[in-house]
């Protein structure tokens, strides 16, 4: 009798363990907009980001997480798990016509979204924030698998009375002062507020949830409450050169980067801080203070999200992935933009500018648009208390990862099946690799190199080697293990490696339907390409 009782207890325990092991985790993917590699405290910044820092301390930080260098393509790749050209958004939302299938400006029917795939695996799917993958053409979240959505077609605002403010709730266009929205809302907080409301519905339905939280922060026009801007005003009078150096030293101290990676010289198009007038210094200090305030509020909203998850008892079983869509934004140049009666308020237009963007991208060269490391490198934080071993907490993961990997990771986590066809049409195979093995310190099963093309800027990374070129440059070859700041071109010393990578790139370029940029896009804005030391 006793042995039977012991057997029953053991069987019950095994069933409990098995059920726990098979439980589908909740998933939240958070995408920041124009956030540079060094803009978080845990990546070298002086801006206080305690909530994201805590997620990193209790999870893992990816040191080599990559995006596509631009907003629309990154969103397309994140949502579909294929390269943006394959998904129909090789550039932005302009439709170049049927003869240019990689440049239709909206997600095509050859791809499926993370919502469509996870919904088939029993998930409650929701998104809040910036959509930016073809709403003007009819591609909208409520028709691409999301059960619930509060979205902006393309961002460009923080307040309800902003010039570009436009909100859709589950497909219904709302007045910006609608009673369905909080009074005097700030978009960074609004996305989290509704994200938690949608999570409540999932909990009530007893379903695992997947929330795609796509922030417009810290994209221009930079706007934040005055009390938050005041926290930072005056702290940046030291100038961008000093800020960049301070962040670089902090990154080395953190162990985030190798001390052998030298800081590239400043871009010669950026004026020396000491050459500026006192009036200009004050203006630039205020621009950076506004930017810091936007990031501070972004972090606060993530703290509110985490607190909300804990109150609902679902935090430990929730995987949170945080990344950014491109590097720091140097538009429209070193002067930035500082317009309005009260810069930083809802009616103003403030752009960060090149000097501060260079600091945002520390320790790398170049910015948004570009395929050098500054343009494609992002913070990458993964939190999952129930799934990441405590021994991994606070660890750095150095294996390269890319935005195309998010779909494969979510399929893996959710026990989903990626389809070969959807709605009666064939679907492109996944291009990405699941990052889940890295959660426990294992090697990723990446079979192919990682590729980039944006506005003629191009790159391929295969293991430690990266081949890269601006559209007007010749190929350059860098060893990412010893020279990730891309200062010592190995092209002439390693011609065989360079040739092999170039051949692989050409094959990929043709396969995804990329086209020569200057011929496809006659309206191209000739962005600054100068590189110090070249």
Secondary structure, 3 states (H helix, E strand, C coil): CHHHHHHHHHHHHHHHHHHHHHCCCEEEEEEECCCCCCCCHHHCCCCCCHHHHHHHHCCEEEEEEECCCCHHHHHHHHHHCCCHHHHCECCCCCCCCCCCCCECCCCCCCCCCHHHHHHCCCCEEEEEEECCCCHHHCCCHHHCCCCEEEEECCCCCCECCCCCCCEEECCEEECCCCCCCCCCCEHHHHHHHHHHHHHHHHHHCCCCEEEEEECCCCCCCCCCCHHHHHHHCCCCCCCHHHHHHHHHHHHHHHCCCCCCCCCCCCCCCCCCHHHCCHHHHHHHHHHHHHHHHHHHHHHHHHHHHHHHHHHCCCCCCEEEEEEECCCCCCCCCCCCEEECCCCCCCCCEEECCHHHHHHHCCCCCCCCCCCCHHHHEEEEEEECCCCCCHHHCCEEECCCEECCHHHHHHHHHCCCCCCCEECCEECCCCCCCCCHHHHCCCCCCCCCCEEEEECCEEEEEECCEEEEECCCCCCEEEECCCCCCCCCCCCCCCHHHHHHHHHHHHHHHHHCCCCCHHHHCCCCCCCCCCCCCC
